[in-house]
C-alpha cells in the first residue's frame, strides 16, 4: 500500500515517533526467547518417553 501511495493506518508507538520512515525498535526479542524456551521446556517435561503411553 505504501509503495502505491495509498494511505495506511500506522500502529501507534510501533515506530519511533510514529514515523514509518524510521525502523521499529526491537524490544521484544528477549521476551520471545524466554517464551519459546519455556514452551519447549514444557513440551519436553510433559512428553511421555514410554512409547506405549504416547496418545493416552
Beta strands, then each sheet from edge to edge (+ up, - down):
end
